[in-house]
Amino acid sequence: MIRLRLCSTILGLAAAVILCQPAQALAWGSEAHKIIALLAERLLETADPPVQRKITELLAADKSNSWTTTDVAGESVWADALREKSPEGRAATWKWHSVKLDPDNPDLNKACFNHPPLRPMMPASHGPQEDCSADKISQFAKELADPGASATERLMALQFLLNLVGDIHDPLLAIERNDQGGNCVAVLPLGSKAPMRLSDYWEDKIVADAEGTDPAKAAQQIAAGMTAVDIRKWSGGTPEEWARESYEVAKSAVYSFPVEAGGKFTFPARKGEAEVCGAVPLYRLDAGYRSRAAGAVKEQLAKAGVRLASLLRDSLQ
């Protein structure tokens, strides 16, 4: 099984050629991840400034990252850049970003590959390829909280947490419908002329429609609309419980299409990739679907930001 030699490999990897093969959706687009990270930062700046300063200090030590900016927003997409730009990183970490629960039998143990343990003294970043986001969040949070962990390991734990806490709130990463994470489902939004992939609709378009295209402004608006009750209510729970919540959103909102599909559609191949979906179902979305989608996305982003702040607070106090 391929292991990640992170201290000497990932941090020293040059920007490798992006893999030219069909890929499943990478989950939330960069805007959503940045909104979540900036919201967490804003909440910590208000309630726990010392924790926020520790985060800033940890990220300031990131001297070999040539893929993203090293502020909290940029680092929130570092783990996705790793998958996109490093073949080794992609192979080693791809499954860490999801908890793919079966629609008919949502067995968390199965979705998490029966929770493979880390060997004694093994950093979370060297763990097995076959693991899920719920397990990796717990492992990296423990590592971030460990004063005996090396500075490199704690930095990488923070980088992964900034991304994976967002991922576990992405409904498309919480369910396995054998459609490549929504890549092989076509939807025609109300008022649109051309179909788009379900994954692009949920993880980019609805985010932009619901929150705008400025992550900092979106984070500010979400924070302003939160109550103390919201923050208390959403701060608790475990990664496993968050995954189950996202799974329920996938069933009740993402895949709550109109009863009948609008025929079939074949997507053109993306640049540098082979198109493997073929003719896929086409669903014509109505105003009710869009409303449910926007509401679900807003709440998932808000929950993710609150929970990321809470997790980082617990790990760095």
C-alpha positions, -999 to 999 in steps of 0.1 A, spaced: 0 0 0 13 34 -10 22 55 21 28 92 21 63 102 31 51 137 39 81 153 55 104 145 26 79 140 -2 48 161 -2 62 193 12 91 189 -13 71 180 -43 74 202 -73 41 211 -90 37 178 -109 17 173 -140 -21 170 -133 -32 135 -138 -48 131 -172 -75 106 -163 -112 108 -154 -117 121 -119 -146 124 -95 -156 158 -83 -131 174 -59 -160 185 -37 -167 221 -27 -151 246 -51 -124 269 -38 -149 296 -29 -169 274 -6 -137 262 12 -125 297 16 -159 309 30 -157 281 56 -122 289 66 -127 327 67 -159 322 87 -140 301 113 -113 327 114 -138 355 120 -155 335 148 -121 329 165 -110 365 161 -141 375 180 -142 348 207 -107 334 209 -80 357 196 -51 337 212 -62 307 192 -64 327 160 -29 340 166 -16 304 170 -32 295 136 -16 325 120 18 315 134 15 279 123 6 290 87 34 315 87 58 286 89 46 272 56 77 280 35 75 253 8 39 258 -4 40 270 -40 5 259 -48 -17 283 -27 -14 314 -6 -5 308 30 -33 327 47 -62 307 61 -83 310 29 -55 298 7 -45 270 30 -81 258 30 -76 245 -6 -41 232 -1 -53 196 3 -72 199 -30 -42 213 -47 -22 183 -35 -47 160 -52 -47 180 -84 -10 186 -88 7 156 -72 1 120 -86 15 106 -53 -5 129 -32 -37 121 -52 -32 83 -48 -24 86 -11 -52 110 1 -81 108 -24 -103 87 -2 -96 108 29 -120 135 16 -153 116 18 -176 93 38 -195 76 10 -226 61 27 -248 37 9 -283 53 2 -301 21 13 -277 9 41 -257 39 55 -231 18 73 -204 42 86 -180 14 94 -181 2 58 -178 38 45 -148 43 67 -131 10 56 -136 -3 92 -116 25 107 -80 14 101 -59 24 130 -26 43 128 4 24 139 21 36 171 40 68 165 27 71 129 16 106 119 -19 110 106 -4 121 73 13 87 68 -20 68 73 -35 42 50 -50 53 17 -83 36 26 -97 59 53 -125 84 54 -128 121 63 -144 114 97 -114 94 108 -89 117 93 -105 148 110 -102 131 144 -66 120 137 -54 154 125 -72 172 154 -54 150 179 -21 156 162 -27 194 161 -33 193 198 -2 173 206 26 195 218 50 167 212 42 165 174 68 181 151 61 215 137 58 200 102 32 175 114 12 201 132 13 224 101 1 196 79 -26 186 104 -39 222 103 -38 223 64 -59 191 62 -84 202 89 -90 235 70 -101 214 40 -116 182 54 -140 199 78 -155 216 48 -156 183 28 -175 164 55 -202 190 52 -205 185 14 -236 163 8 -221 149 -24 -192 135 -5 -215 118 20 -234 95 -3 -224 68 -29 -248 69 -58 -223 54 -83 -224 86 -103 -188 98 -96 -198 122 -70 -225 139 -91 -203 141 -122 -224 117 -141 -258 133 -135 -270 162 -158 -292 190 -145 -309 218 -164 -314 247 -139 -344 269 -143 -337 295 -169 -306 279 -182 -300 268 -218 -273 242 -213 -272 213 -189 -245 211 -163 -231 184 -140 -248 180 -107 -215 183 -90 -208 217 -106 -243 229 -98 -241 221 -61 -205 229 -54 -200 260 -75 -231 275 -90 -254 273 -60 -226 285 -37 -221 316 -59 -259 322 -62 -265 318 -25 -234 336 -11 -218 356 -40 -183 353 -54 -164 371 -27 -155 346 1 -145 373 26 -178 391 21 -198 359 23 -181 349 55 -188 383 70 -225 381 60 -229 346 74 -213 356 107 -235 386 109 -266 365 104 -257 340 131 -271 340 166 -254 328 198 -280 300 198 -269 289 163 -233 288 173 -239 268 204 -262 244 186 -238 238 157 -205 237 177 -211 202 191 -212 168 176 -186 144 162 -172 141 126 -193 109 123 -225 128 132 -216 156 108 -212 130 80 -246 115 87 -261 150 86 -246 156 52 -259 122 41 -294 133 50 -290 165 31 -279 145 1 -311 124 2 -335 152 11 -321 180 -11 -293 170 -36 -311 140 -51 -347 153 -46 -352 157 -83 -385 160 -101 -401 126 -104 -393 122 -141 -360 129 -158 -360 151 -189 -343 126 -211 -306 118 -216 -275 140 -221 -239 133 -230 -213 157 -217 -184 168 -238 -151 155 -225 -132 179 -202 -98 191 -214 -72 165 -207 -97 138 -195 -116 110 -211 -154 113 -207 -165 80 -191 -201 89 -181 -218 84 -215 -254 92 -218 -267 102 -183 -301 111 -169 -311 148 -174 -332 164 -148 -350 197 -153 -348 216 -120 -377 238 -108 -378 267 -85 -386 245 -55 -354 224 -61 -333 256 -64 -348 270 -31 -340 238 -12 -305 237 -27 -297 273 -17 -310 268 18 -291 236 23 -258 251 10 -261 282 32 -267 260 63 -239 235 54 -214 263 49 -224 280 82 -222 247 102 -188 239 87 -174 273 97 -187 270 132 -175 235 136 -141 242 122 -137 271 146 -147 249 175 -124 221 165 -94 244 161 -102 260 194 -103 226 212 -70 216 195 -50 248 201 -62 261 235 
